[in-house]
Amino acid sequence: MRTDAELKADLMERLDAIPAVNGSEIEVSVDHGMVTLSGEVDTHQTRFQVERTVRRVSGMRGLEIKIKPSPSAPKRHHH
């Protein structure tokens, strides 16, 4: 079983690797393996990408995503 700190570090690293996401816009909290992501991203597509990415992380006991797409979130370059 992974520690909360290990899980959080892994999640944040993966979020930082998504071009459309600035890791600082998403808050990651882990409590006994239960992961909660909150914050804002620019589009529904980005939110979906975040969800798909974090679901690949092993060791989570649960995942709650409270990320809202917000058109006013800072724009990033898109491919």
HELIX and SHEET records of a PDB file:
HELIX    1   1 ASP A    4  ASP A   16  1                                  13    
HELIX    2   2 GLY A   23  GLU A   25  5                                   3    
HELIX    3   3 HIS A   44  VAL A   54  1                                  11    
SHEET    1   A 3 ILE A  26  ASP A  31  0                                        
SHEET    2   A 3 MET A  34  VAL A  41 -1                                        
SHEET    3   A 3 GLY A  62  PRO A  69  1                                        
END                                                                             
